[in-house]
Amino acid sequence: MTTDKEIMKPRHYDMPIPPIEYILKNDLDYCSGNIVALASAWKRRGTPVQDLKKIIQFATFLIEQHGN
């Protein structure tokens, strides 16, 4: 069973500067925030290749939105 602590602060985001703090303080958009979160934890989450592909997917979406 998942505890409230594991939901609010998952172990794979337990680092000196949690991604959520960086994302909020820098007012990042959804895609950029997900890139930061995934790039911070891809080695720890247990699905490294899937997470790296998600980073590429979010980056591709941003590129398409900005016309290049």
Backbone as CSV, one residue per row, in Angstrom:
resi,resn,N_x,N_y,N_z,CA_x,CA_y,CA_z,C_x,C_y,C_z
1,MET,0.833,-1.188,0.000,0.000,0.000,0.000,0.881,1.256,0.000
2,THR,0.499,2.220,-0.770,1.242,3.472,-0.870,0.842,4.403,0.270
3,THR,1.836,4.974,0.932,1.548,5.908,2.018,1.415,7.323,1.464
4,ASP,0.808,8.206,2.273,0.670,9.609,1.860,2.039,10.245,1.619
5,LYS,3.027,9.883,2.442,4.375,10.446,2.278,4.966,10.048,0.927
6,GLU,4.753,8.787,0.512,5.272,8.329,-0.776,4.591,9.037,-1.940
7,ILE,3.343,9.425,-1.752,2.618,10.155,-2.795,3.115,11.595,-2.870
8,MET,3.284,12.228,-1.718,3.674,13.634,-1.681,5.164,13.843,-1.969
9,LYS,5.991,12.882,-1.605,7.436,13.014,-1.832,8.018,11.651,-2.199
10,PRO,7.837,11.247,-3.449,8.359,9.946,-3.873,9.878,9.877,-3.716
11,ARG,10.385,8.693,-3.401,11.827,8.508,-3.200,12.647,8.916,-4.412
12,HIS,12.112,8.708,-5.618,12.905,9.040,-6.805,13.055,10.547,-7.011
13,TYR,12.331,11.361,-6.224,12.509,12.814,-6.281,13.158,13.358,-5.010
14,ASP,13.710,12.479,-4.181,14.371,12.888,-2.949,15.782,13.352,-3.291
15,MET,15.938,14.654,-3.474,17.222,15.229,-3.867,17.349,16.624,-3.267
16,PRO,18.563,17.208,-3.256,18.774,18.511,-2.613,17.810,19.607,-3.090
17,ILE,17.547,19.673,-4.383,16.563,20.624,-4.918,15.496,19.787,-5.617
18,PRO,14.371,19.548,-4.946,13.318,18.746,-5.574,12.832,19.406,-6.866
19,PRO,12.577,18.618,-7.893,12.125,19.178,-9.163,10.923,20.115,-9.021
20,ILE,9.970,19.787,-8.149,8.786,20.638,-8.010,9.169,22.042,-7.552
21,GLU,10.149,22.155,-6.652,10.593,23.484,-6.205,11.205,24.260,-7.367
22,TYR,12.066,23.611,-8.132,12.700,24.256,-9.282,11.651,24.687,-10.305
23,ILE,10.710,23.800,-10.592,9.666,24.078,-11.582,8.827,25.277,-11.161
24,LEU,8.387,25.295,-9.911,7.533,26.387,-9.431,8.288,27.710,-9.338
25,LYS,9.507,27.682,-8.814,10.279,28.922,-8.659,10.671,29.534,-9.996
26,ASN,10.756,28.706,-11.030,11.127,29.199,-12.355,9.936,29.338,-13.283
27,ASP,8.739,29.143,-12.748,7.489,29.334,-13.493,7.513,28.611,-14.845
28,LEU,7.909,27.340,-14.810,8.011,26.574,-16.049,6.640,26.121,-16.532
29,ASP,6.501,26.032,-17.840,5.268,25.512,-18.430,5.213,23.998,-18.223
30,TYR,4.090,23.409,-18.589,3.847,21.977,-18.367,4.932,21.099,-18.988
31,CYS,5.222,21.310,-20.253,6.208,20.458,-20.936,7.604,20.634,-20.351
32,SER,8.008,21.860,-20.127,9.336,22.109,-19.563,9.455,21.521,-18.160
33,GLY,8.399,21.651,-17.380,8.391,21.079,-16.035,8.530,19.568,-16.054
34,ASN,7.842,18.932,-16.980,7.951,17.479,-17.092,9.344,17.055,-17.539
35,ILE,9.949,17.836,-18.421,11.322,17.535,-18.842,12.257,17.595,-17.636
36,VAL,12.129,18.635,-16.821,12.968,18.773,-15.625,12.732,17.610,-14.665
37,ALA,11.474,17.299,-14.404,11.154,16.220,-13.461,11.681,14.873,-13.956
38,LEU,11.434,14.577,-15.210,11.890,13.296,-15.758,13.412,13.224,-15.840
39,ALA,14.050,14.323,-16.252,15.509,14.336,-16.353,16.164,14.196,-14.978
40,SER,15.481,14.661,-13.951,16.011,14.563,-12.594,15.916,13.158,-12.022
41,ALA,14.959,12.373,-12.489,14.679,11.097,-11.819,14.717,9.869,-12.720
42,TRP,15.071,9.996,-13.974,14.945,8.863,-14.893,15.756,7.642,-14.465
43,LYS,16.866,7.837,-13.791,17.678,6.693,-13.349,17.086,6.007,-12.124
44,ARG,16.236,6.705,-11.395,15.720,6.214,-10.117,14.317,5.621,-10.196
45,ARG,13.576,5.916,-11.246,12.161,5.546,-11.289,11.906,4.094,-11.691
46,GLY,12.879,3.453,-12.305,12.700,2.062,-12.695,12.249,1.847,-14.128
47,THR,12.043,2.941,-14.862,11.643,2.857,-16.276,12.502,3.817,-17.094
48,PRO,13.827,3.630,-17.114,14.715,4.627,-17.714,14.471,4.905,-19.189
49,VAL,14.321,3.877,-19.997,14.136,4.105,-21.437,12.811,4.809,-21.694
50,GLN,11.766,4.386,-21.022,10.456,5.031,-21.174,10.526,6.500,-20.759
51,ASP,11.205,6.787,-19.652,11.324,8.169,-19.186,12.122,9.026,-20.164
52,LEU,13.200,8.482,-20.725,13.983,9.231,-21.707,13.170,9.498,-22.972
53,LYS,12.355,8.544,-23.369,11.480,8.754,-24.532,10.436,9.830,-24.245
54,LYS,9.954,9.894,-23.015,8.994,10.943,-22.641,9.652,12.316,-22.722
55,ILE,10.916,12.404,-22.284,11.646,13.673,-22.380,11.707,14.115,-23.838
56,ILE,12.045,13.194,-24.723,12.107,13.506,-26.157,10.738,13.935,-26.670
57,GLN,9.690,13.255,-26.234,8.331,13.593,-26.669,7.950,15.010,-26.240
58,PHE,8.235,15.365,-24.985,7.920,16.716,-24.517,8.766,17.763,-25.246
59,ALA,10.045,17.465,-25.487,10.911,18.401,-26.208,10.447,18.573,-27.650
60,THR,10.030,17.493,-28.281,9.518,17.558,-29.655,8.267,18.419,-29.719
61,PHE,7.387,18.264,-28.753,6.180,19.087,-28.710,6.547,20.569,-28.600
62,LEU,7.511,20.899,-27.743,7.929,22.297,-27.601,8.522,22.833,-28.899
63,ILE,9.329,22.021,-29.569,9.915,22.434,-30.851,8.816,22.712,-31.867
64,GLU,7.830,21.832,-31.941,6.715,22.019,-32.879,5.916,23.274,-32.545
65,GLN,5.731,23.562,-31.277,4.979,24.742,-30.859,5.712,26.041,-31.177
66,HIS,7.023,25.970,-31.251,7.811,27.180,-31.479,8.327,27.298,-32.905
67,GLY,7.800,26.473,-33.799,8.009,26.677,-35.220,9.295,26.200,-35.843
68,ASN,10.062,25.401,-35.181,11.286,24.869,-35.804,11.187,23.385,-35.817
